[in-house]
Amino acid sequence: MGLGTVGSGVARILAEKKESITRQVGCPVEIKKVLVQHPDKPRATVMSPERMTCDVRDILQDPEIAIVIELIGGEEPAHRYIQEALAHGKHVITANKEVIAKHGVELLELARKHKAAIHYEASVGGGIPLIAPFRQSLLANDISTLYAIINGTTNYILTQMARTHVDLAQALREAQDLGYAEPNPTSDVSGTDAAYKLAILSSLAFHTHVAPDQVYREGITKLTARDFRYAGELGYAIKLLAIAKREEQGIQVRVHPALIPEDHILAKVDGVFNAVEVEGDLTGRIMFYGRGAGSLPTTSAVVADLIELAREVYRGAEPSFDGYSLSVLPVLPMAEVKTRYYLRMSVRDQPGVLAQIARILGDAQISIASVIQKELDETAQAAEIVLMTHLASEKAMQHALGELGGLPVVAEIGTLIRVEG
């Protein structure tokens, strides 16, 4: 279903590697029908007209079709098509992070009911093997933390801002020109894409169900070139991090820009690359790294799922039933999160300003670790202050921001970035 960039890639690889795939499965794997909106549209992959259809029933109601690959994208009609495929007892492969994040539990239960399987390796991390390790190799572990860079578009933008000191708008234009960013990049720069992926990974890691709307989400749109310059002076890199942590009271799940030490391995993940660092009680810290998006990496994950499912169909084996809603763990409110903070603000360049700021932070039980002050405009007596705090709660920090914004000496609250590692 779908013959866009990834769908065309899957069709091409199935043709080019037909002999190899036949040997691995034990029998040929053939494309019988391809669902498209416009059959006459020019495409990168040549497909015979008799295989093309605009009617989804040609796929869902064909008893000879054993496996359905959904590569339409978006929530609907993809979600409905997957439901119907499973209800007809067909196995499903999807790269759809939104559908899996929002409806994964329902679809896994539907698959179990109809003795079908749903595989979704390509939904997170493109070609990086992530879903299978959580479903199999890491099952003996109690996962404590997960730190991830899982959006190649934003990672490219932030890398360019750090390296060339351009603003976000220019870095985004470059990403769009290179095909790394969509014409409408909202899902990427707002953190929504990463939140979907974190919902899936944290559900698997903690054997519970985390819905996308439970993931705290903050995008990169407030970051400026100055933040990267100051971060570098302080010995940090800025990344859009997806973070999941298990604590006694529940789990944290959050996506937001973060300062991480320049010598941390995630700080060195640049461009369109993705990385996921997982800590288990048995494995210790392990890292998954590679290209997270693009036709070929995502195609690799889809075809791998297809080979695995086709083997089961050929052997007549019962499909493996996945389910990650095994326990109910509360998701902790963002207000309870404790971390360190970077705060940039514009102030009047006059005596006593820092004392007023320190008083408000002190009243909120927030301790200052370091201060950088830069003169912005000598004539207007304006300066910029960058504060680094010690560990503090999100609730206290947000309260202090409100108080700081009311100070006559504070012209603007610039950027607040959480500090990890």
Secondary structure as GFF3:
##gff-version 3
##sequence-region A 1 421
A	DSSP	alpha_helix	5	16	.	.	.	ID=ss1
A	DSSP	alpha_helix	18	25	.	.	.	ID=ss2
A	DSSP	beta_strand	34	35	.	.	.	ID=ss3
A	DSSP	three_ten_helix	49	51	.	.	.	ID=ss4
A	DSSP	beta_strand	52	53	.	.	.	ID=ss5
A	DSSP	alpha_helix	57	60	.	.	.	ID=ss6
A	DSSP	beta_strand	67	70	.	.	.	ID=ss7
A	DSSP	alpha_helix	78	87	.	.	.	ID=ss8
A	DSSP	beta_strand	91	94	.	.	.	ID=ss9
A	DSSP	alpha_helix	97	113	.	.	.	ID=ss10
A	DSSP	beta_strand	118	119	.	.	.	ID=ss11
A	DSSP	three_ten_helix	121	123	.	.	.	ID=ss12
A	DSSP	alpha_helix	131	132	.	.	.	ID=ss13
A	DSSP	pi_helix	133	137	.	.	.	ID=ss14
A	DSSP	beta_strand	143	149	.	.	.	ID=ss15
A	DSSP	alpha_helix	152	164	.	.	.	ID=ss16
A	DSSP	alpha_helix	168	177	.	.	.	ID=ss17
A	DSSP	alpha_helix	186	189	.	.	.	ID=ss18
A	DSSP	alpha_helix	192	206	.	.	.	ID=ss19
A	DSSP	three_ten_helix	212	214	.	.	.	ID=ss20
A	DSSP	beta_strand	216	217	.	.	.	ID=ss21
A	DSSP	alpha_helix	225	234	.	.	.	ID=ss22
A	DSSP	beta_strand	236	247	.	.	.	ID=ss23
A	DSSP	beta_strand	250	261	.	.	.	ID=ss24
A	DSSP	three_ten_helix	265	268	.	.	.	ID=ss25
A	DSSP	beta_strand	273	280	.	.	.	ID=ss26
A	DSSP	beta_strand	284	291	.	.	.	ID=ss27
A	DSSP	alpha_helix	295	315	.	.	.	ID=ss28
A	DSSP	three_ten_helix	334	336	.	.	.	ID=ss29
A	DSSP	beta_strand	338	348	.	.	.	ID=ss30
A	DSSP	alpha_helix	353	363	.	.	.	ID=ss31
A	DSSP	beta_strand	368	377	.	.	.	ID=ss32
A	DSSP	beta_strand	382	389	.	.	.	ID=ss33
A	DSSP	beta_strand	392	393	.	.	.	ID=ss34
A	DSSP	alpha_helix	394	405	.	.	.	ID=ss35
A	DSSP	beta_strand	410	419	.	.	.	ID=ss36
###
